[in-house]
Amino acid sequence: MENKSLVSITDICKEDYLHILSLAADFESTPVQNLMPDKIVGTLFFEPSTRTRLSFESAVNRLGGKVIGFCDANSSSVTKGETLKDTIKIVSGYCDLIVIRHPLEGSAKYASEISKVPIINAGDGANQHPTQTLLDLYSIKKTQGRLENLNILIIGDLKYGRTVHSLLMAMSQFNPTFYFISPDELKIPDEYKILLNNKGIRYHEYRDFIDMIGEADIIYMTRIQ
């Protein structure tokens, strides 16, 4: 995966997921490792963030790297009319890796096409959040002891919840059964149903989750976006 961007959770395969989870277990036991000496990571957060931004910055510092960037687009040259293209081209000359969160779907993909350095997508609109999914996979494996053949209830905003979209694409590699629970206005988009149908993954849709709790290995709750 060296010098490779992570824009979509599908940019990496099942074997990559398992390798990353193994590495995560090592980092959990020994979080401070000098693996990024002299490396600079740019964090460009065009949307508000606390946990995601500080998670990245904490990780970079614990691995011996340095962080530059901004957590408020209003403090950047965007307020003077600078385009995303120009921001990425300039900042990619300052660092070895860029972590970007942006409100527009497809922004991370676009950034990866013009950046001189790898891009990590920390959330692009209602599209995806691949690093959150890797953390979710780690939590699921740690609590359940496996990723295969799980019954997963996903409840809440399934239409705009980018963590939901990334999670179901990743977990579809492990033969789950999904139970989608949401109001009609926030149902899972058809494009993801088509993906699951093509992979032969079972799913069911409901408006209420009370009767389903007994079926669940994992209950994944999401907020209204």
Kinemage of the C-alpha trace (Angstrom):
@kinemage 1
@onewidth
@group {chain A} dominant
@subgroup {mainchain}
@vectorlist {calphas} color= white
{ca met a 1} P 0.000 0.000 0.000
{ca glu a 2} L 3.021 2.303 -0.064
{ca asn a 3} L 2.369 5.575 -1.889
{ca lys a 4} L -1.276 4.599 -2.405
{ca ser a 5} L -4.237 6.833 -1.640
{ca leu a 6} L -7.185 5.625 0.433
{ca val a 7} L -10.226 7.343 -1.051
{ca ser a 8} L -12.759 4.500 -0.985
{ca ile a 9} L -12.841 1.465 1.260
{ca thr a 10} L -12.850 -0.536 -1.992
{ca asp a 11} L -9.381 0.799 -2.815
{ca ile a 12} L -8.081 -2.022 -0.633
{ca cys a 13} L -9.096 -5.683 -0.575
{ca lys a 14} L -10.094 -8.232 2.053
{ca glu a 15} L -6.484 -9.291 2.606
{ca asp a 16} L -5.546 -5.638 3.182
{ca tyr a 17} L -8.323 -5.274 5.768
{ca leu a 18} L -7.028 -8.258 7.720
{ca his a 19} L -3.420 -7.059 7.502
{ca ile a 20} L -4.383 -3.594 8.755
{ca leu a 21} L -6.363 -5.081 11.652
{ca ser a 22} L -3.328 -7.132 12.632
{ca leu a 23} L -1.183 -3.999 12.579
{ca ala a 24} L -3.818 -2.150 14.619
{ca ala a 25} L -3.582 -4.760 17.369
{ca asp a 26} L 0.173 -4.197 17.484
{ca phe a 27} L -0.278 -0.427 17.664
{ca glu a 28} L -2.863 -0.785 20.429
{ca ser a 29} L -0.369 -2.653 22.572
{ca thr a 30} L 2.522 -0.322 21.632
{ca pro a 31} L 1.050 3.015 20.477
{ca val a 32} L 4.288 4.999 20.421
{ca gln a 33} L 6.566 3.864 17.581
{ca asn a 34} L 9.034 5.999 15.678
{ca leu a 35} L 7.887 4.984 12.197
{ca met a 36} L 7.451 8.417 10.608
{ca pro a 37} L 10.590 10.413 11.416
{ca asp a 38} L 10.964 13.469 9.170
{ca lys a 39} L 7.496 12.868 7.645
{ca ile a 40} L 4.940 15.662 7.460
{ca val a 41} L 1.192 15.061 7.214
{ca gly a 42} L -1.174 17.781 6.021
{ca thr a 43} L -4.649 17.711 7.609
{ca leu a 44} L -7.131 19.705 5.534
{ca phe a 45} L -10.489 19.768 7.283
{ca phe a 46} L -12.982 21.794 5.276
{ca glu a 47} L -15.709 20.465 7.612
{ca pro a 48} L -15.825 20.619 11.418
{ca ser a 49} L -14.310 17.608 13.154
{ca thr a 50} L -13.120 16.687 16.616
{ca arg a 51} L -12.599 12.932 16.879
{ca thr a 52} L -11.431 12.225 13.335
{ca arg a 53} L -9.024 15.150 13.122
{ca leu a 54} L -7.522 14.588 16.564
{ca ser a 55} L -7.274 10.842 15.922
{ca phe a 56} L -5.157 11.472 12.843
{ca glu a 57} L -3.036 14.137 14.501
{ca ser a 58} L -2.506 12.041 17.618
{ca ala a 59} L -1.491 9.028 15.506
{ca val a 60} L 1.003 11.050 13.468
{ca asn a 61} L 2.582 12.468 16.624
{ca arg a 62} L 2.784 9.056 18.290
{ca leu a 63} L 4.528 7.694 15.194
{ca gly a 64} L 7.151 10.441 15.195
{ca gly a 65} L 5.760 12.608 12.393
{ca lys a 66} L 4.691 16.240 12.234
{ca val a 67} L 1.332 17.773 11.350
{ca ile a 68} L 0.447 20.910 9.396
{ca gly a 69} L -2.921 22.050 8.121
{ca phe a 70} L -6.162 23.660 9.212
{ca cys a 71} L -9.355 22.650 10.997
{ca asp a 72} L -11.467 25.544 9.719
{ca ala a 73} L -11.663 26.422 6.026
{ca asn a 74} L -12.431 30.010 7.045
{ca ser a 75} L -8.852 30.325 8.243
{ca ser a 76} L -7.498 29.240 4.858
{ca ser a 77} L -7.207 30.894 1.464
{ca val a 78} L -10.533 29.308 0.501
{ca thr a 79} L -12.123 32.462 1.908
{ca lys a 80} L -10.197 34.447 -0.715
{ca gly a 81} L -11.511 32.287 -3.540
{ca glu a 82} L -8.775 29.666 -3.779
{ca thr a 83} L -10.053 26.493 -5.441
{ca leu a 84} L -9.727 22.989 -4.030
{ca lys a 85} L -7.421 22.179 -6.942
{ca asp a 86} L -5.025 24.982 -6.066
{ca thr a 87} L -5.129 24.163 -2.343
{ca ile a 88} L -4.235 20.521 -2.973
{ca lys a 89} L -1.489 21.342 -5.486
{ca ile a 90} L 0.140 23.784 -3.071
{ca val a 91} L -0.183 21.760 0.124
{ca ser a 92} L 1.024 18.541 -1.553
{ca gly a 93} L 4.315 20.318 -2.081
{ca tyr a 94} L 4.662 20.861 1.671
{ca cys a 95} L 4.035 17.360 2.987
{ca asp a 96} L 4.296 13.605 2.450
{ca leu a 97} L 0.621 12.736 2.924
{ca ile a 98} L -2.686 14.634 2.962
{ca val a 99} L -5.721 13.793 5.085
{ca ile a 100} L -8.802 15.589 3.771
{ca arg a 101} L -12.375 16.030 4.965
{ca his a 102} L -14.667 17.920 2.622
{ca pro a 103} L -18.445 18.423 2.356
{ca leu a 104} L -18.611 17.555 -1.356
{ca glu a 105} L -18.945 13.952 -2.519
{ca gly a 106} L -16.054 13.003 -4.770
{ca ser a 107} L -13.733 15.689 -3.409
{ca ala a 108} L -11.216 13.162 -2.045
{ca lys a 109} L -11.131 11.321 -5.361
{ca tyr a 110} L -10.556 14.600 -7.173
{ca ala a 111} L -7.801 15.528 -4.720
{ca ser a 112} L -6.063 12.192 -5.308
{ca glu a 113} L -5.963 12.871 -9.045
{ca ile a 114} L -4.087 16.162 -8.685
{ca ser a 115} L -2.013 15.639 -5.541
{ca lys a 116} L 1.713 14.909 -5.650
{ca val a 117} L 1.359 12.778 -2.487
{ca pro a 118} L -1.129 10.120 -1.290
{ca ile a 119} L -4.570 11.222 -0.086
{ca ile a 120} L -6.530 9.739 2.813
{ca asn a 121} L -10.257 10.411 2.745
{ca ala a 122} L -11.492 11.452 6.195
{ca gly a 123} L -15.038 11.874 4.885
{ca asp a 124} L -16.426 13.370 1.673
{ca gly a 125} L -20.009 14.507 1.988
{ca ala a 126} L -22.491 11.615 2.160
{ca asn a 127} L -20.142 9.366 0.201
{ca gln a 128} L -17.554 7.477 2.286
{ca his a 129} L -15.431 7.428 5.425
{ca pro a 130} L -12.973 4.534 4.888
{ca thr a 131} L -10.766 5.023 7.936
{ca gln a 132} L -13.802 4.983 10.235
{ca thr a 133} L -14.748 1.684 8.618
{ca leu a 134} L -11.335 0.199 9.352
{ca leu a 135} L -11.815 1.185 12.993
{ca asp a 136} L -15.302 -0.345 12.936
{ca leu a 137} L -13.924 -3.595 11.508
{ca tyr a 138} L -11.334 -3.677 14.281
{ca ser a 139} L -13.994 -3.130 16.955
{ca ile a 140} L -16.257 -5.796 15.456
{ca lys a 141} L -13.461 -8.374 15.259
{ca lys a 142} L -12.258 -7.524 18.756
{ca thr a 143} L -15.707 -7.931 20.324
{ca gln a 144} L -17.030 -10.826 18.220
{ca gly a 145} L -13.794 -12.711 17.594
{ca arg a 146} L -14.569 -12.852 13.884
{ca leu a 147} L -15.846 -10.854 10.915
{ca glu a 148} L -17.526 -13.680 9.012
{ca asn a 149} L -21.230 -14.565 9.016
{ca leu a 150} L -22.470 -11.844 11.355
{ca asn a 151} L -25.978 -10.397 11.670
{ca ile a 152} L -25.591 -6.628 11.599
{ca leu a 153} L -28.364 -4.146 12.416
{ca ile a 154} L -27.693 -0.711 10.949
{ca ile a 155} L -30.058 1.891 12.370
{ca gly a 156} L -30.653 5.562 11.616
{ca asp a 157} L -29.648 7.750 8.703
{ca leu a 158} L -28.767 5.217 6.018
{ca lys a 159} L -29.184 7.647 3.129
{ca tyr a 160} L -26.579 10.251 4.064
{ca gly a 161} L -24.486 8.318 6.596
{ca arg a 162} L -21.099 7.896 4.916
{ca thr a 163} L -19.852 5.527 7.622
{ca val a 164} L -22.755 3.209 6.777
{ca his a 165} L -21.899 3.189 3.081
{ca ser a 166} L -18.256 2.344 3.692
{ca leu a 167} L -19.048 -0.282 6.326
{ca leu a 168} L -21.453 -2.302 4.214
{ca met a 169} L -18.999 -2.355 1.297
{ca ala a 170} L -16.218 -3.643 3.537
{ca met a 171} L -18.347 -6.136 5.478
{ca ser a 172} L -19.777 -7.516 2.238
{ca gln a 173} L -16.435 -9.343 1.939
{ca phe a 174} L -17.327 -11.429 5.016
{ca asn a 175} L -20.783 -12.851 4.176
{ca pro a 176} L -22.931 -10.847 6.628
{ca thr a 177} L -26.699 -10.480 6.850
{ca phe a 178} L -27.715 -6.833 7.091
{ca tyr a 179} L -30.854 -5.475 8.724
{ca phe a 180} L -31.460 -1.878 7.634
{ca ile a 181} L -33.726 0.068 9.982
{ca ser a 182} L -34.682 3.639 9.133
{ca pro a 183} L -37.609 5.925 8.334
{ca asp a 184} L -38.615 5.889 4.670
{ca glu a 185} L -36.972 9.275 4.109
{ca leu a 186} L -33.552 7.943 5.158
{ca lys a 187} L -33.512 4.454 3.600
{ca ile a 188} L -30.351 2.937 2.187
{ca pro a 189} L -29.791 4.212 -1.396
{ca asp a 190} L -30.612 1.832 -4.227
{ca glu a 191} L -27.022 1.825 -5.484
{ca tyr a 192} L -25.915 0.003 -2.326
{ca lys a 193} L -28.759 -2.505 -2.591
{ca ile a 194} L -27.622 -3.251 -6.148
{ca leu a 195} L -24.066 -3.775 -4.901
{ca leu a 196} L -25.262 -6.209 -2.228
{ca asn a 197} L -27.514 -8.030 -4.694
{ca asn a 198} L -24.604 -8.464 -7.097
{ca lys a 199} L -22.512 -9.955 -4.308
{ca gly a 200} L -25.294 -12.235 -3.084
{ca ile a 201} L -25.373 -10.560 0.340
{ca arg a 202} L -28.616 -10.926 2.282
{ca tyr a 203} L -30.368 -7.824 3.624
{ca his a 204} L -33.741 -6.858 5.028
{ca glu a 205} L -35.378 -3.466 5.510
{ca tyr a 206} L -37.550 -2.450 8.468
{ca arg a 207} L -38.909 0.689 10.108
{ca asp a 208} L -38.631 -0.612 13.684
{ca phe a 209} L -35.767 -2.487 15.309
{ca ile a 210} L -37.281 -3.796 18.530
{ca asp a 211} L -38.126 -7.246 17.156
{ca met a 212} L -34.724 -7.513 15.466
{ca ile a 213} L -32.479 -6.991 18.500
{ca gly a 214} L -32.466 -10.685 19.344
{ca glu a 215} L -31.089 -11.454 15.871
{ca ala a 216} L -28.147 -9.072 16.114
{ca asp a 217} L -24.466 -9.754 16.627
{ca ile a 218} L -23.742 -6.050 16.032
{ca ile a 219} L -26.022 -3.014 16.376
{ca tyr a 220} L -24.629 -0.046 14.445
{ca met a 221} L -26.351 3.205 15.431
{ca thr a 222} L -26.018 6.351 13.322
{ca arg a 223} L -27.144 9.902 13.922
{ca ile a 224} L -29.146 12.091 11.590
{ca gln a 225} L -26.570 13.811 9.382
